[in-house]
Amino acid sequence: MRGLLKAEVLKAIRRPMTWIALGILLAIMATLRILLIAISFVPLPATDQQSTPTNVLVDLVTLPGAAADALNFVPSIGIFALLVVAASLGGTEFAWGTIVPLLARGASRSQLVLAKAVVVLGLIALYLLPTATLGLLLGTVASQLHDGSVPLDWIRERWLDFLLGLMRSFWVTMPYVLAALALAISFRSSALAMGTVLAYVIVEQVGLSVFQLLRPMLASSTWSWIASILDWTLLGANANELTGLTTRAFLSGAASLGELSASQGHPWRATLVLAIYATIFLALALAAIRRDVGTRPTSS
Amino acid sequence: MTNGALLRVEGLTKRFGQRLAVDGISFSLSRGELVGLLGPNGAGKTTTISMIAGLIRPTAGRILLLGRLLEEDRTTLRRVGLMPEVASFYPYLNARQNLEVMARVYGADPGQIDSLLEIVGLAEHARRPFRTYSQGMRQMLSLANALLGDPELLLLDEPTNGLDPLGQQRVHQLLRDLVARGKTVLLCSHLLRDVQELCQRVLIIHRGKLIEDSPIEHLLRPGELRVFVRTVADDRALVLLSGPARPEWISGVDRYDDHLEVRLPPEHLPQLSAFLVQHGLYLCELRPLEGDLVTAFVERTSDMR
């Protein structure tokens, strides 16, 4: 297992895609944050007595509010890059035919999948840390620009929330990247796996937004059980549950953004459901790798 | 079958859905043997090699590697080097890095990578990414990979595919050296001259069945010699050699445009010329034709055409 793990780490580190995807993510994050910081200086018409949209934006870009977005960036936007990298890590072994020399000397197939899963999880951490750091850095700049000083009290008061936020982001991203890896091994194709998981993520996010609008109607009808089942079973609903906790921990005006209005507050249930999904995807990958392997690359 | 066989395959069968790719093949390889595995396209050669390398699970039959059942003990596969038909490596890594990755997976000593690259002639290209390699260089890297960890059995699928004459010569010499060091090689190739030149024994698979397992000399039929004969009157010679007066040691005669081809035991060759001259058929040309593997192979597998 150690040899396989070392080989997988070597491949991931030396692969340009790993670093290009991280670079793109950091560039997207910097661009979005700088745009938000700029917009936060523009006075917008108020629609709420307590907090104007400008105030909400200021909260979002300055510290400690900026920490929420810094931590949730990987599970929201960063997930797309991670899905591509994870699917590629599994699928290209078949496309390039490298699965043949890998397995030719009797290497344990289940250990190979486990080594890949460990590397994919390591990549989540690798992407989380620099994006969170950049987010905090830009939050510091925004705080300095808005308030003329950088608040530091929150670090002492909320360091545990920050740590929990990192862990929640990791946990939320985990089942998605394992799904991408499992499907890449099952389909023996990176593109098909990427397409399937990305399509699921997009459909789920749009579906969940529509569902939030319908929720009040469902709650008062005999169909309220549908809402409960969706809350319990959907990957995205449980993921939003955990990322919402991070947002609420750092962003006092979060509710006014409408982002968390549906949150029912079942973090342990969400944590467990996400773990079950991750286990199912890992089991799928372990089953899929057991199939016969042809000696010709699937891309030729 | 020898008891001390390095590899023993018994009743090996593989079915893909309705298609029977390999049908009850049995053979064994002893230490220090270089055996050719031949067969027309789709005969089941690559499937057989893949089953021995543990990539494909047999539908039925047993594979014994170093006396141990493969399905019970896959650790013996560490002593088997596979060179697949298509050289497959990570395109963004160079030759050295690719072998380093594989050495870690195989539990082989990465210290031997430089000498292996030297042996296959890739030392000076070791730092170039695999994606920039020519087909011949890819094949050589694949051969170096098969040699990682100094395996006892080598399964080589078309090892000289895409190599220039120098590369082919290098591979031939390397195979001879390996066999001289007691390594066992199963060589799967469409280049029958390679097989004829290198192998001691030949296995022929046809439609998934093993139809021949013979020493190469036997396959080239040394017991029957084909002789090219041209006389002053070929038509008369044909009548004489195929008629009732022909000697009993002549097993057959074929007429071609400008010559005859006579089949007979090699020891009767001098008597053939004497017999023809005795009957006034003076010789313009008489020479034994060399037996070749191509003819033997085509004869045994021609029913599929």
HADDOCK unambig.tbl for C-alpha pairs under 7 A between the chains (distance, minus, plus):
assign (segid A and resid 3 and name CA) (segid B and resid 104 and name CA) 4.74 0.50 0.50
assign (segid A and resid 3 and name CA) (segid B and resid 105 and name CA) 5.15 0.50 0.50
assign (segid A and resid 3 and name CA) (segid B and resid 107 and name CA) 6.58 0.50 0.50
assign (segid A and resid 4 and name CA) (segid B and resid 104 and name CA) 6.56 0.50 0.50
assign (segid A and resid 4 and name CA) (segid B and resid 105 and name CA) 5.01 0.50 0.50
assign (segid A and resid 6 and name CA) (segid B and resid 104 and name CA) 6.99 0.50 0.50
assign (segid A and resid 7 and name CA) (segid B and resid 101 and name CA) 4.90 0.50 0.50
assign (segid A and resid 7 and name CA) (segid B and resid 104 and name CA) 5.96 0.50 0.50
assign (segid A and resid 7 and name CA) (segid B and resid 105 and name CA) 6.45 0.50 0.50
assign (segid A and resid 15 and name CA) (segid B and resid 92 and name CA) 6.67 0.50 0.50
assign (segid A and resid 96 and name CA) (segid B and resid 88 and name CA) 6.01 0.50 0.50
assign (segid A and resid 96 and name CA) (segid B and resid 89 and name CA) 6.82 0.50 0.50
assign (segid A and resid 97 and name CA) (segid B and resid 88 and name CA) 5.12 0.50 0.50
assign (segid A and resid 98 and name CA) (segid B and resid 88 and name CA) 5.10 0.50 0.50
assign (segid A and resid 98 and name CA) (segid B and resid 89 and name CA) 5.38 0.50 0.50
assign (segid A and resid 98 and name CA) (segid B and resid 90 and name CA) 6.93 0.50 0.50
assign (segid A and resid 102 and name CA) (segid B and resid 102 and name CA) 6.68 0.50 0.50
assign (segid A and resid 102 and name CA) (segid B and resid 105 and name CA) 6.79 0.50 0.50
assign (segid A and resid 103 and name CA) (segid B and resid 55 and name CA) 6.90 0.50 0.50
assign (segid A and resid 104 and name CA) (segid B and resid 53 and name CA) 5.67 0.50 0.50
assign (segid A and resid 104 and name CA) (segid B and resid 54 and name CA) 6.55 0.50 0.50
assign (segid A and resid 104 and name CA) (segid B and resid 55 and name CA) 6.51 0.50 0.50
assign (segid A and resid 104 and name CA) (segid B and resid 82 and name CA) 6.56 0.50 0.50
assign (segid A and resid 105 and name CA) (segid B and resid 77 and name CA) 4.84 0.50 0.50
assign (segid A and resid 105 and name CA) (segid B and resid 78 and name CA) 4.66 0.50 0.50
assign (segid A and resid 105 and name CA) (segid B and resid 80 and name CA) 6.54 0.50 0.50
assign (segid A and resid 105 and name CA) (segid B and resid 106 and name CA) 6.20 0.50 0.50
assign (segid A and resid 106 and name CA) (segid B and resid 54 and name CA) 6.63 0.50 0.50
assign (segid A and resid 106 and name CA) (segid B and resid 74 and name CA) 5.57 0.50 0.50
assign (segid A and resid 106 and name CA) (segid B and resid 75 and name CA) 6.16 0.50 0.50
assign (segid A and resid 106 and name CA) (segid B and resid 77 and name CA) 5.13 0.50 0.50
assign (segid A and resid 106 and name CA) (segid B and resid 78 and name CA) 6.26 0.50 0.50
assign (segid A and resid 107 and name CA) (segid B and resid 105 and name CA) 6.98 0.50 0.50
assign (segid A and resid 292 and name CA) (segid B and resid 55 and name CA) 5.95 0.50 0.50
assign (segid A and resid 292 and name CA) (segid B and resid 56 and name CA) 4.56 0.50 0.50
assign (segid A and resid 292 and name CA) (segid B and resid 57 and name CA) 6.38 0.50 0.50
assign (segid A and resid 293 and name CA) (segid B and resid 55 and name CA) 5.27 0.50 0.50
assign (segid A and resid 293 and name CA) (segid B and resid 56 and name CA) 5.91 0.50 0.50
assign (segid A and resid 295 and name CA) (segid B and resid 84 and name CA) 6.21 0.50 0.50
assign (segid A and resid 296 and name CA) (segid B and resid 86 and name CA) 6.18 0.50 0.50
